């Protein structure tokens, strides 16, 4: 009496995979893509029988080998599932053989892993993959796929590892929304700034748009984020002066009139030339417009926050006293340091052509 043995993927009693599918780069295809390649629904089902060469990865998505999916294959499967057209479109518009991912994009921790964050697990270790879809999509989360609906127009994705990925700021907001520990939130936000992935103001804007700033775990992390952002911006300012051969200024000083009121602090000051540099590392204004924000331009009719009004008044007062104030943002220093060095150098060179500035007292800050 012979013992029955399980069917192997190469058993002749099961249909063999079509030869032209053996070299598919990402061995994950949707049902529509398989049909476009000449594989019928019956053939697909037969290949997915126990012991068969394929397996059912997600609803309407198939893995074209019998082993466990890799992190990249799970990523492609999630996008194929979330990016498939609505049922009404499927009935009338045939899917091309190489259909993409529609309007779906990776977000959350999976997106941060693709952006190169060291504080998130790699794709293979993630328990779930967040996928951002338009708010009109009627699609349920399933298995390892978490469907995230955009509250307004989705952001423009970037292409990483061959797939559409949400920008860092949106991916951060979606990742933070799923975290409850303040330490985890702080670790993500701090890395975003210290590793140069984004600027604090852009991150805070996105967290505000997602209505996350009121969470205790987020509020404390934002304070640390702004502090880390200022430290990074100061380091870049020091590097700009050193690497571009600018005269050494007085760093981090307070200005005031002799015997009079304080004029405020500046990050760098050349007293002989009456030129000051101020880094703008404040939190963004509530309602300030920003390219790429959810919901588009929300800046119409905004009310200036007190800190912004005070900043503008202080800067105007210094200018009236003859002090040239060069305003730099962390983003400008990160993306165009050469250009910002030229701006500061031009202000220093133009000092001799201006009327002498009023005498101001310089104190350490």
C-alpha positions, 0 to 999 in steps of 0.5 A: 500500500502506497502512501499518498503524497501532497501535490507539488507545484510541478505536479502534472495533475495541476495546470502549469502556469502559462509560460509567458508569466514566468518572467514577470518582474514583480510576481504579483498581478491583479485578476484584470491583469491576468485576464489581459494576459490571456489567463481565464478566471478558471485557470487562475482558480486552478493555479491557486488550489492547495499545492498549486503554483500560485496563491490568493494574496488579496481580493482580486490580487494573486501571488505567482509563486507558492512561498510567502510574499516579500515586503515588496510583493506585499507593497505591490499587492496592496497598491493593486488592491487599492488602485483597482477601478470601481466596479462600474468602470470595470464593466465598461473599460477593459484593463490594459495588461500593464495597468498601474495603481490608479490613484492609490499611493503608499502612506504611513510607515510603509511610505516612511520606510521607502523615504529612508526613515531608520526609525520604522521597520523595513517593509518585510517587518511591517504588520500593515501597509497603509494605502491612501485613496481618494475619499470617493473610493468605497473600499474596505481594509483587508488582511494587511492593507489599511485603506486611508481616505483623503479628506480632500484632494490627495497630495501629489505622490513621489515615485520611489522603488517604482511605486507611488508614495505620499510625500514625507509630511503626509506619510508622517501624519498618517503614521502618527495617526496610528501611534499612541505612544508619545515616544514613538511620535517624537522619534518619527518627527525628530528623525524627519527634521534631523535626517533632512527629510522635511522642515518643522513648519511643513510637518506641523502644517500637515499635522494641523490639517489632519487635526492631530495637534490636539493629541497629548502624544503629538503636542509634546512631540511638536515642541521637541520637533521645533527645537530640533529644527532650530538646532539643525537650521543653526548648524546649517547657518554656521556651515554656510558662513564657514564654507562660503568664506563670509566674515565671522559674525556675532552669534545669537545676540540681543539688540537694544537701543542705548538706555532704551528698549530691547529690539529683539534677538538675531541669529547672526550680526555684523555690527560694523556693517549693521547686517543681521540674519534671522532664522525663521523657525517658528511654527506656521500660522494657523490657516496659512496657505501652503502648496500641497496642503490637504484641501488646497489654499485655505489662506483666504481671510486668515488672521495673523497670529500675535507672534507673526505680528510682533515679528513683523513689527520688530523687523520693521523697527530694525530696518528703520534704524538702518539695520539690514535684516536678512530673513532665512528659512530652514528650507532655503538653507537646506535646498539652496545654501549657495544662493542664500550665501550670495544674498547675505554677501550682497547685503554685507557688500551693500552696507557701505552704500547705505546711510550709517545705522543708528548705534545699537547695543549688542548683548549675548542672548 
